[in-house]
């Protein structure tokens, strides 16, 4: 996924594990900021709001679809 500078998405609910690898730039969520090389793992049933003030490129692996409620 490529986030433009200032991008923000609402908090989806994960219906399976999500793995995120930040390839360039930085991404923020409710727990902090993550630069290039960071690996994030979110479990089934979790939610987190994502933003990228400066823009970023991430590799996102979803084991099942996310639900926006």
Secondary structure, DSSP 8 states (H G I E B T S, - for coil): -EE-TTEEEEEEEESS-EEEEEEEEEEEETTEEEETT-EEEE-TT-EEEEEETT-EEEEEEESS-EE--
